[in-house]
């Protein structure tokens, strides 16, 4: 039987990941009066932010990346788009930068900008939990993608968070065929981005527009008590640089979720200065909680194990064994139905429920920021040769040892890995293809399954023991744990 996931659909997963590897008529309606906002008092060069919205019109009559109205309605949510702008600062490296992440900077230049944010919030103010999650939208595929929202959405909706997607980078706006202006020039023509050297300050401005609104608030009647920053893949690279170089000045965010970073953080600018050292850590003197979530696939494809660090007062790292950088998830790996080939990959892509740990990570970070209760550091994924293409130590089934132990590894029916997949077609087609990030699923044959699980009840008990351990340790939440148990019970594994 298919162990389907209720909201993390295949189409949504593929669309989000393709933007990882990496929303008519006049823009402002009559209700869209400009409002000025100030940056945090901790910044000596405080500037004005002009906020405009909610934005309507355009060739498509909706924002790029708009969520399906029926999904929002079912969750009791609403969505609005706002434009914000002003003068942003680009920063330059000051002194030497080392892998410890203590990176002093100085203001280098200023430029005008105007970009967008997409806001999803509870329609009923009584359901708001007071926490705003601001995602640095991913532009690796040269368009703005809400990669973390796709994996977090059930937890966001059921706990009453506000989610804000921030278009901090130039490619999402200016890319010739895929940027906002190309997709809907009528809606987005007034927007402008001076380049990614200014993206860090723009991301600070976005938080300030939420934290201290004037007459016009992107949150409507809601008031933010805490603001968390999140970013996946390329956006996580930028968050590492933001925390190390910008946060000590801006103090715009109350906590950070770094999701699938690589060994090399993003540069501060496009010039020769501000190139972060490879294998850099998150600075250990960060004054707000930072939770870094990594998969074994990140260690293989992005070499993130080379930047692994110990816990400190405000830093924790979680490592998911068996998970790839990107995936099409199932609770139970069995065939039929046929395994998924993702974005046209040669071999079945990774099926680990990576998203369940992402939801738990959001919950853990929010609890840490709100209540001061720090999550545990997860067990580390075991490594063999750190310089090898695949540095992971593996068991007799080919699955990773150590790390967060998913039931798909503790009651295995397949080899799940973050090893490199490849496109099914010709390699030189010239089209973007991110199969190398999707990992592999190699199902066991029937003979092996019968030997492992003589009875269905035996399989279910073994699977459920692993689920219980994850729930006990805080690496899964109860809704996902319940769904996984039900999927195991409905499966045909064993007997």
N, C-alpha and C positions, 0 to 999 in steps of 0.2 A: 504494500500500500504506500502511496506517496505521503511522506511526512512533510507536508507543506508548511510554510511560514505565513502568518496571516497578513502582514503588511509589507514585510521585506520581500517584495516580489522579484522574480528574475529580471523583469524589464527594468525595475527601479535600480536593482543592484548593478546591472550592466551599464545603465546610463550614468549612474553616479561614479563608477570606477573609470569609465572612459573620460570623465572629467576630473578624475583624481590624478592618474599617472602623470595625471596631469597634476525684470526677470528678464488721444491719438489726435491728432489735433494738438492744441497747446499742451505742454507738459504739465503745467500747474493749473488746477481747477480754481474756481472762485474761492473755494475754501482753503486754498493752498497759500496762505499768507507767509512770506518769509519771516523767520524768527532767528534771532541771534543767540548764540550760546557761548559760554566761556570755557576754556580749557581748565584743567585742575590748577588750584592755587600753587601747587608744588612746582609748576613750570614758571620760570621767570619771564618767558617770552609768550605769555598768554595771548591768544588770538581769538577772533570771532568765528563762529560757525554759523552758516546760513542753512536752515533746515526748511525744506519745501515738501508738501504732500498733504494727504495721500495722493499719489500720482495716478492719473486715469488716462484713457484714450490710447492713441497709437494705432498702428496698422493691424495689430493683433488683438487689441482691446484688453490685454492683460500683460503682466510682467513676464520677463524671461524667467523660466524655472518655477512658475506658479504651481502650487500644489493643487491637485484635483479638488474642486469645491465640495464634492460629496464626502471626501475623506475628512476635510476640515470640519464640515457640518457634523459629521458623525462623532467627531472628537470634541465638539463644542468649541471650536477654534475659528478665528478669522484671520485674514491675511491682508496686509497693506504694504505698499511700496513707498519709500521716501527718498528724496534726493538731499544730499548735504554737501557743503563745500565751503571754501575759504582759502586761506593760505597755509600750505603745508611746508614743513621743514625737511630737508634732506640732511643727513648727518654724515660726518666723516670720522674715520678712526683717529683716536688720539693716543699716542704711545703704542706700545706693543700689545698684541693680543696673544694669549696663550690658551691651551685647551681647557683651562680651569673656568673659562666663560666669563671672567671679570674683564669686561670690554668697555673701557672708557671711550666716549664719543664727544664730538663738538658739533654745533650747528654749522652747516656748510653753505646752504642756499635755501631760498624760498621760491615757491611757485604757486600759482592759482590752480585749484582743482575743483571738480564737482563730480561726485560719484553717487552710488545708490546703496540703500540697504533694504532688505526684504524682511518684514516683520510678521511673525505668526504668534498670536497671543490668544489666551482664553477669552471667549466672548463674554463670559460671566466673570466679573472682577473677583468674585468670592472664590473662584477656583485657582487663582494665581498664587503660587507658592513663594513669590517674592524674588525668585532667582531668574536672571536673564542669561541665556547661553548665546554668546556671540561667536559665530563661525567665520573664520577667514576663508572665504569661498575659494575653491581650488581652480586654477586656470591652466593646468598642464595641457589640457586638450584645447586650449585657446578659447574657452568659454567658461562662464562661471558655473561651477558645480557644487552642490551642497552635499558633499561626500559624507560628512558626519551626520547630518540630519537623516539621511537614508537609514543609517544604522541605529540611530537613537530615537526615532520618532515615537515609537510606542511608549517609551519611558517619559519623553517630553510631554506627551499628551496626557498620560494617566496621572502624572504628578503635578501638572499645572505650571510647567515652565513657560517662559517666553523664549522663543528662538528668533535670532536676528542673523541673517546672512549679510556679510559686508563685502562689497566689491572693492577690495583694497588695491588690486593690481591692474596694471595698464592693459594687459592682453585681454582680459575679460570684457573690456570696453572697446578697444581699438583694433582687435584682430580683423583682418580684411574680410573674411567670409563667415566667421563664427562669433565675432564680438557683438555686444549689445547694439552698437550703431548699425552694423550690417544687418542684424536680425530685424530691428524696428527703428529706422531712422527718425520717424515721426515722434516716437516716444522718447528716444534717447539722444537726439541731436544736440541738446544743450549741455550734455555731460562732457567733461574733459579730464584727462589724466596726464600729468607731466612726466610720468615714468616711475619705475618701481623703487627708485631711491627715496621717493616720498611716501611709499606705501606704509611704512611703519608709523609715521606721524598720522597718516589718514586713519589707520586702525585705532590709534589713541583718540582721535576726534570722534570716531563712531561711538566709542564708549561714553564719551562726555555728552554727546547728544542724547544718550539714553539716561545717564546718571543725573544730570541737572537740566532738565528741559525748562524752557521758558513758557511762552503762551501756547506753543504747539509741541506736543509730545508724541513721539512715535509709538508710545505705549498707551495712548489714550488716557483713561482714568487710572491706569496702573502705575505704581511707583516701585522702582527697582530697589531692593535691599542689598543684593549682591549681584555682581556681574562676573561671569566666567568666560574665558576665551578658549576656543577649541579650533583645531585645524588638523586635517588628515593629509598625509603624504607630503607633497610639495609645500602645502600650507603649514605643516608641522615643522618643516625645515625653517620656515620664516619665523615661526613662533619661538624656536630656540634662539635665533638672533634677537628677536624682540625682547625676550626675557633677559638675555645677557647684556644687551646694549641700551635698550630703550626703557624698559620697565623701571629701572632705578630712578629715572627722571620723571616719567609720566604718571606712574602709580594709577593707571586707568582701570586695571582689572584686579579682582579679588582672588583669582585662582586661574590655573591653566591646565588644560588637557592636551598634551602633545601626543598625537596619534599617528604612529608609523613614520617616525623620522628616519633619516639616513645618517650615515657617519659624517657627512659634510653639511653643516648648516648653510642657510642661504647667505649670499653676500649682502653687505650693507648698502652697496651701490653698484652701478654697472661699470664703474671705473676700476683702476688698479688698487685703490685703497678699500679697506673694509672687507677684505676676503677672509672669511672665518677659517681658522685652522681645521684641518680634517681631524675627525675623532674628538671634537670638542664636547665637553660636558655642559650640562646646565649648571650655572653658578650655584655653589653650595650655600651662599649667603642670601639667596632669594628670600624675600620677606613675606611671600604669600605661598599657599600650597601649589605644588606642581606635581601632576600625575602623568607619567610617561607610559604609554601603552604600546607594546611592540609584539609583532608576530615572528615566528621562526622565518617566515618568508622575507621579512624586513632584514633579517640577519644575512640571508642569502643574496637577495637582489640589491639591497641598499647598504649592506655591510654595517648595519647599525650596532652589531655586537662590539665593534671596535670603539664605540662611544659609550658602552655600558658603564654605569656608575652605581655606587652604593647609596643606600638611603641616607638622608640627612633630616634635619628638623622639618624642612619644607619640601622634601623630594621623596617620591616613591616611584618605583618602576614595576610594571606588570608585564610578563612575557607569556604569550600564548603558544604552547606547543601544538603542532599539527595544523596551525592556521597559516594561510598565505597573506600576502599584502592585499590581495583582492580575491573574491570568491563568489560562488553562487551556493548559498547554504542549504543544508538539510539537517534535520535532527538525527536521522538514521540513514546510513548509506546502505542501500540495497537496490538491486535491479531485478525486475523492472520496478519503476520506470527507468528509462535510459538516463545515464548521467549527462550533465550539462557540459557543452563545449564552449560556454562563455562567448566572448566576442570573436568567434571563428577560430578556435584553437585546435591544434592537432589532437591533443589528448584531453580526457575529461578534466575539468578544472576543480580546484579545491572546493570541498563541500562543507568544511568545518563551520559551525555557527559562531563565527567571529563576533557577530553583532550582539550576542548575548553578553559577552564580556564588556563590550563598549557601553551597553546600558548600565551594567554594574559599575563601571568606571565612572560614569557620569554621576551616579548615585553616591559613590564613595567620595568623589571630589566635592560635591555639594554639601555632604555631611561634614566633611573636613573644614570647609570654608564657613559653613553656617554654625556648626556646633563645636568645632575644635577637636573632633574625633578623627585621628589620622588612620588611614587604612594600612593594612600590612604591606610589606614588600613581598611580592610573589616569589616563589622558588625560581631559580634561574634555569633556563634551558641549558642542558649540558652541551658542552662543546668538545670537539676533538682538536683538529688542526685549525686554528683561527684564521690562517691564511688560505685555506682551501676554498674552492668555489662553493662547496657545501660544508660549512664548518660544524654542522650539527652532529651530535652523538646520537645514534639510532639503535632501537631495539631490534629483536629478531623479525619484527613485522615491517621494519623500515620506518617506524614512527619515532619522532623525537623523544628523547628522555628529558625528564625534569620539566620545569615550567608549570603553568596552569594546566591541569590535567582534565581535558574535556572527556565526557563519557564516550565520545567517538574514538578515543585512544585507549581508555581504560577498559572498554568492552568493544574491541576493534572488530570491524567488519571490512576494513579497507586500510590501505596505506594512504595517509593524508599528509601532504608535505607542502612546503613553500618552494620546492625546487622549480627551476625554470621550465615553463611550458613554451610552446612555439606556435606560430600561426599555421593553420592548415593549408593555406595557399602558398603562392610563391613569395619568398622573402623580399624580393625587390619590387613589390607592387607600388611602393611610395605612399601607401595609406597608413595612417596612424593605427597601430595595433599594439595592445598592451598585454598580450598573452603571457609574456615573460613574468608578469606580476601575479598571474592567477593561480600559480601552483598546480598541483596534480592530485587526483584521486584515482587510486588503483584498487578496485574492489577485489576481495578474496573470492576464489571460486567456491562452488557449492561443497566440494569435498572438504575444503579447509573450514568452512563455516560449520559443517556438521561435526567435525572433530572438535571445534572450539565450544560449540553450544549444542549438546545432545538434546536439550529441551528448550522450548521458548521461555519457560518460566526461569530457567537458569540464566539465560541471556538478560532478561528484564531485570532480575535481581542484581546482576553485575553492573548493568547500565545505571540502575537507580542508586547504587552505592556511590558511584562517581558523581551523580547529580547532587546527592545529599552533601557530599564533601565540598563541592563548589558552592552550594548555597550556604553551608555553615561558615565557610571562609570568606564569604562576601564577593566571590568572583562571578556568581550568577545571582539574579534576583528570582523571587518566587514565581512570577508569571512565566518566565522563560523555563524555569525548572519544571513547572507543571506541564507546559507544552511538550517538553522533551520526554517526560515520563509517559505522557499519553501517546506520543509517537512511537516510543519503544514498545508499548503494550499493543499498539495496532500493527506493528511490523510483522513480517513473516520470518524473522530470524530465529533459528533454533527449531529443532524437532522436524 
